[in-house]
């Protein structure tokens, strides 16, 4: 799981725009990171669960995808806030990106 989180953080830090679930999944496969489910559909669901555990590092910008929590994405209306504050915009669930 540590390797998964490290690679996700790296991918999102390098990204110019948020990555939706499918794009993140493909990028992880390109880096030889196995999700571990028997098929792509199950893998995508597992990916969503794992991403929900990374709330301290990653946000899901509504209509755009996953993005580093500490980095603004103005086209999506996301601006990081102080520690303990709520995000400045609605953050959607992973299923909204499916």
N, CA and C atoms as a LAMMPS dump frame, in Angstrom:
ITEM: TIMESTEP
0
ITEM: NUMBER OF ATOMS
294
ITEM: BOX BOUNDS ff ff ff
-5.0000000000000000e+02 5.0000000000000000e+02
-5.0000000000000000e+02 5.0000000000000000e+02
-5.0000000000000000e+02 5.0000000000000000e+02
ITEM: ATOMS id mol type element x y z
1 1 1 N 0.824 -1.197 0
2 1 2 C 0 0 0
3 1 3 C 0.865 1.258 0
4 2 1 N 2.013 1.197 0.649
5 2 2 C 2.909 2.351 0.689
6 2 3 C 3.383 2.689 -0.722
7 3 1 N 3.718 1.674 -1.497
8 3 2 C 4.16 1.895 -2.879
9 3 3 C 3.03 2.507 -3.706
10 4 1 N 1.81 2.019 -3.528
11 4 2 C 0.647 2.557 -4.231
12 4 3 C 0.509 4.051 -3.943
13 5 1 N 0.526 4.419 -2.675
14 5 2 C 0.363 5.827 -2.3
15 5 3 C 1.507 6.683 -2.831
16 6 1 N 2.715 6.162 -2.784
17 6 2 C 3.868 6.911 -3.293
18 6 3 C 3.71 7.183 -4.782
19 7 1 N 3.314 6.171 -5.541
20 7 2 C 3.175 6.336 -6.991
21 7 3 C 1.999 7.251 -7.319
22 8 1 N 0.885 7.11 -6.627
23 8 2 C -0.264 7.999 -6.86
24 8 3 C 0.14 9.445 -6.603
25 9 1 N 0.8 9.697 -5.493
26 9 2 C 1.246 11.051 -5.155
27 9 3 C 2.175 11.592 -6.23
28 10 1 N 3.08 10.761 -6.702
29 10 2 C 4.013 11.156 -7.759
30 10 3 C 3.272 11.474 -9.063
31 11 1 N 2.352 10.6 -9.455
32 11 2 C 1.59 10.814 -10.694
33 11 3 C 0.796 12.117 -10.647
34 12 1 N 0.122 12.352 -9.538
35 12 2 C -0.693 13.562 -9.427
36 12 3 C 0.166 14.818 -9.348
37 13 1 N 1.321 14.71 -8.743
38 13 2 C 2.232 15.859 -8.681
39 13 3 C 2.756 16.233 -10.058
40 14 1 N 2.932 15.234 -10.912
41 14 2 C 3.433 15.463 -12.269
42 14 3 C 2.332 15.903 -13.234
43 15 1 N 1.083 15.64 -12.89
44 15 2 C -0.039 15.91 -13.795
45 15 3 C -0.292 17.409 -13.949
46 16 1 N -0.7 17.795 -15.149
47 16 2 C -1.059 19.191 -15.407
48 16 3 C -2.526 19.46 -15.105
49 17 1 N -3.322 18.416 -15.134
50 17 2 C -4.749 18.496 -14.818
51 17 3 C -5.1 17.284 -13.954
52 18 1 N -6.222 17.351 -13.23
53 18 2 C -6.627 16.193 -12.43
54 18 3 C -6.822 14.95 -13.306
55 19 1 N -6.611 13.802 -12.696
56 19 2 C -6.788 12.53 -13.388
57 19 3 C -8.073 11.87 -12.91
58 20 1 N -8.951 11.528 -13.862
59 20 2 C -10.14 10.791 -13.461
60 20 3 C -9.731 9.36 -13.122
61 21 1 N -10.662 8.606 -12.615
62 21 2 C -10.363 7.262 -12.126
63 21 3 C -9.753 6.377 -13.203
64 22 1 N -10.291 6.417 -14.405
65 22 2 C -9.773 5.583 -15.498
66 22 3 C -8.363 5.995 -15.899
67 23 1 N -8.113 7.293 -15.978
68 23 2 C -6.779 7.781 -16.35
69 23 3 C -5.758 7.422 -15.275
70 24 1 N -6.143 7.551 -14.012
71 24 2 C -5.244 7.19 -12.926
72 24 3 C -4.966 5.692 -12.952
73 25 1 N -5.989 4.903 -13.195
74 25 2 C -5.84 3.447 -13.284
75 25 3 C -4.838 3.075 -14.377
76 26 1 N -5.003 3.654 -15.549
77 26 2 C -4.089 3.359 -16.663
78 26 3 C -2.667 3.811 -16.347
79 27 1 N -2.527 4.962 -15.71
80 27 2 C -1.196 5.458 -15.346
81 27 3 C -0.53 4.534 -14.326
82 28 1 N -1.306 4.002 -13.4
83 28 2 C -0.76 3.055 -12.429
84 28 3 C -0.308 1.77 -13.113
85 29 1 N -1.116 1.268 -14.041
86 29 2 C -0.73 0.061 -14.784
87 29 3 C 0.539 0.304 -15.586
88 30 1 N 0.664 1.505 -16.168
89 30 2 C 1.876 1.849 -16.927
90 30 3 C 3.123 1.825 -16.042
91 31 1 N 2.933 2.034 -14.755
92 31 2 C 4.06 2.013 -13.802
93 31 3 C 4.161 0.663 -13.091
94 32 1 N 3.449 -0.324 -13.629
95 32 2 C 3.468 -1.691 -13.083
96 32 3 C 2.965 -1.78 -11.645
97 33 1 N 2.009 -0.934 -11.302
98 33 2 C 1.371 -1.009 -9.99
99 33 3 C 0.077 -1.793 -10.156
100 34 1 N 0.031 -2.972 -9.56
101 34 2 C -1.156 -3.823 -9.643
102 34 3 C -2.146 -3.41 -8.559
103 35 1 N -3.404 -3.363 -8.935
104 35 2 C -4.451 -3.046 -7.969
105 35 3 C -4.837 -4.321 -7.223
106 36 1 N -4.872 -5.438 -7.937
107 36 2 C -5.054 -6.727 -7.284
108 36 3 C -6.415 -7.367 -7.399
109 37 1 N -7.338 -6.769 -8.104
110 37 2 C -8.651 -7.368 -8.297
111 37 3 C -8.631 -8.221 -9.564
112 38 1 N -9.625 -9.11 -9.711
113 38 2 C -9.603 -10.042 -10.842
114 38 3 C -9.922 -9.434 -12.213
115 39 1 N -10.537 -8.26 -12.246
116 39 2 C -10.878 -7.653 -13.535
117 39 3 C -10.858 -6.13 -13.411
118 40 1 N -10.933 -5.448 -14.562
119 40 2 C -10.81 -3.985 -14.562
120 40 3 C -11.911 -3.31 -13.754
121 41 1 N -13.128 -3.788 -13.876
122 41 2 C -14.232 -3.176 -13.141
123 41 3 C -13.994 -3.251 -11.631
124 42 1 N -13.574 -4.412 -11.167
125 42 2 C -13.267 -4.572 -9.739
126 42 3 C -12.061 -3.731 -9.345
127 43 1 N -11.063 -3.681 -10.234
128 43 2 C -9.884 -2.849 -9.983
129 43 3 C -10.272 -1.384 -9.797
130 44 1 N -11.181 -0.89 -10.632
131 44 2 C -11.601 0.511 -10.535
132 44 3 C -12.298 0.778 -9.204
133 45 1 N -13.114 -0.179 -8.76
134 45 2 C -13.773 -0.019 -7.461
135 45 3 C -12.754 -0.049 -6.325
136 46 1 N -11.785 -0.961 -6.419
137 46 2 C -10.728 -1.036 -5.41
138 46 3 C -9.911 0.251 -5.404
139 47 1 N -9.638 0.781 -6.592
140 47 2 C -8.91 2.047 -6.702
141 47 3 C -9.661 3.157 -5.968
142 48 1 N -10.969 3.214 -6.146
143 48 2 C -11.777 4.234 -5.465
144 48 3 C -11.654 4.122 -3.95
145 49 1 N -11.69 2.895 -3.455
146 49 2 C -11.571 2.685 -2.01
147 49 3 C -10.197 3.137 -1.525
148 50 1 N -9.166 2.757 -2.246
149 50 2 C -7.81 3.153 -1.843
150 50 3 C -7.641 4.669 -1.885
151 51 1 N -8.223 5.304 -2.891
152 51 2 C -8.113 6.762 -2.992
153 51 3 C -8.845 7.441 -1.839
154 52 1 N -9.96 6.869 -1.401
155 52 2 C -10.7 7.47 -0.287
156 52 3 C -9.883 7.432 1.001
157 53 1 N -8.924 6.521 1.078
158 53 2 C -8.049 6.437 2.254
159 53 3 C -6.913 7.46 2.203
160 54 1 N -6.794 8.156 1.093
161 54 2 C -5.716 9.146 0.923
162 54 3 C -6.233 10.578 1.051
163 55 1 N -7.32 10.768 1.785
164 55 2 C -7.943 12.091 1.901
165 55 3 C -7.007 13.159 2.452
166 56 1 N -5.975 12.751 3.159
167 56 2 C -5.036 13.733 3.695
168 56 3 C -4.091 14.265 2.626
169 57 1 N -4.019 13.581 1.465
170 57 2 C -3.1 13.975 0.397
171 57 3 C -3.779 14.313 -0.92
172 58 1 N -4.997 13.799 -1.127
173 58 2 C -5.647 13.879 -2.439
174 58 3 C -7.094 14.33 -2.287
175 59 1 N -7.55 15.157 -3.225
176 59 2 C -8.965 15.525 -3.308
177 59 3 C -9.499 15.063 -4.652
178 60 1 N -10.806 14.941 -4.718
179 60 2 C -11.469 14.602 -5.963
180 60 3 C -12.216 15.859 -6.408
181 61 1 N -11.656 16.574 -7.359
182 61 2 C -12.248 17.832 -7.82
183 61 3 C -13.449 17.502 -8.705
184 62 1 N -14.607 17.964 -8.303
185 62 2 C -15.86 17.652 -8.99
186 62 3 C -15.783 17.913 -10.491
187 63 1 N -16.089 16.876 -11.265
188 63 2 C -16.105 17 -12.716
189 63 3 C -14.746 16.924 -13.378
190 64 1 N -13.677 16.759 -12.581
191 64 2 C -12.324 16.758 -13.137
192 64 3 C -11.528 15.513 -12.768
193 65 1 N -11.415 15.205 -11.504
194 65 2 C -10.667 14.025 -11.095
195 65 3 C -9.833 14.256 -9.852
196 66 1 N -8.921 13.329 -9.623
197 66 2 C -8.055 13.372 -8.446
198 66 3 C -6.947 14.396 -8.627
199 67 1 N -6.608 15.063 -7.509
200 67 2 C -5.658 16.165 -7.557
201 67 3 C -4.965 16.273 -6.2
202 68 1 N -3.702 16.709 -6.167
203 68 2 C -3.029 16.881 -4.875
204 68 3 C -3.774 17.893 -3.995
205 69 1 N -3.998 17.534 -2.766
206 69 2 C -4.774 18.372 -1.855
207 69 3 C -4.128 19.726 -1.596
208 70 1 N -2.804 19.779 -1.698
209 70 2 C -2.094 21.023 -1.387
210 70 3 C -1.854 21.915 -2.6
211 71 1 N -2.463 21.58 -3.731
212 71 2 C -2.221 22.317 -4.979
213 71 3 C -3.546 22.826 -5.562
214 72 1 N -3.596 24.106 -5.876
215 72 2 C -4.817 24.686 -6.444
216 72 3 C -5.075 24.163 -7.849
217 73 1 N -6.353 24.034 -8.186
218 73 2 C -6.775 23.756 -9.56
219 73 3 C -7.914 24.723 -9.849
220 74 1 N -7.542 25.915 -10.292
221 74 2 C -8.508 27 -10.466
222 74 3 C -9.594 26.704 -11.489
223 75 1 N -9.303 26.028 -12.635
224 75 2 C -10.39 25.739 -13.578
225 75 3 C -11.514 24.904 -12.958
226 76 1 N -11.188 24.131 -11.932
227 76 2 C -12.193 23.326 -11.246
228 76 3 C -12.702 23.977 -9.977
229 77 1 N -12.208 25.174 -9.69
230 77 2 C -12.65 25.896 -8.504
231 77 3 C -12.062 25.383 -7.207
232 78 1 N -10.982 24.612 -7.291
233 78 2 C -10.382 24.079 -6.067
234 78 3 C -9.199 24.94 -5.631
235 79 1 N -9.273 25.41 -4.388
236 79 2 C -8.188 26.162 -3.77
237 79 3 C -7.939 25.516 -2.41
238 80 1 N -6.694 25.094 -2.145
239 80 2 C -6.416 24.478 -0.841
240 80 3 C -6.736 25.442 0.296
241 81 1 N -7.154 24.871 1.399
242 81 2 C -7.475 25.673 2.576
243 81 3 C -6.549 25.283 3.711
244 82 1 N -6.659 25.995 4.821
245 82 2 C -5.826 25.702 5.98
246 82 3 C -6.126 24.338 6.57
247 83 1 N -5.238 23.861 7.377
248 83 2 C -5.398 22.564 8.02
249 83 3 C -6.669 22.564 8.857
250 84 1 N -7.486 21.547 8.665
251 84 2 C -8.717 21.42 9.421
252 84 3 C -9.899 22.147 8.813
253 85 1 N -9.675 22.952 7.802
254 85 2 C -10.769 23.656 7.135
255 85 3 C -11.399 22.763 6.087
256 86 1 N -12.596 23.094 5.704
257 86 2 C -13.275 22.374 4.631
258 86 3 C -12.781 22.907 3.297
259 87 1 N -12.754 22.068 2.24
260 87 2 C -12.366 22.55 0.909
261 87 3 C -13.296 23.662 0.461
262 88 1 N -12.803 24.496 -0.439
263 88 2 C -13.58 25.645 -0.89
264 88 3 C -14.659 25.271 -1.889
265 89 1 N -14.68 24.04 -2.338
266 89 2 C -15.706 23.602 -3.274
267 89 3 C -16.124 22.194 -2.904
268 90 1 N -17.231 21.744 -3.471
269 90 2 C -17.682 20.389 -3.19
270 90 3 C -16.716 19.388 -3.779
271 91 1 N -16.332 18.438 -2.984
272 91 2 C -15.481 17.349 -3.444
273 91 3 C -16.395 16.149 -3.598
274 92 1 N -16.389 15.56 -4.784
275 92 2 C -17.319 14.485 -5.081
276 92 3 C -16.79 13.145 -4.63
277 93 1 N -17.67 12.18 -4.647
278 93 2 C -17.24 10.811 -4.378
279 93 3 C -16.624 10.24 -5.644
280 94 1 N -15.867 9.173 -5.476
281 94 2 C -15.186 8.562 -6.609
282 94 3 C -16.177 8.057 -7.65
283 95 1 N -17.369 7.636 -7.218
284 95 2 C -18.343 7.089 -8.158
285 95 3 C -18.845 8.144 -9.138
286 96 1 N -18.722 9.417 -8.792
287 96 2 C -19.144 10.475 -9.709
288 96 3 C -18.26 10.543 -10.941
289 97 1 N -17.064 9.959 -10.865
290 97 2 C -16.129 10.004 -11.99
291 97 3 C -16.224 8.776 -12.868
292 98 1 N -16.968 7.794 -12.45
293 98 2 C -17.043 6.535 -13.211
294 98 3 C -17.716 6.74 -14.545
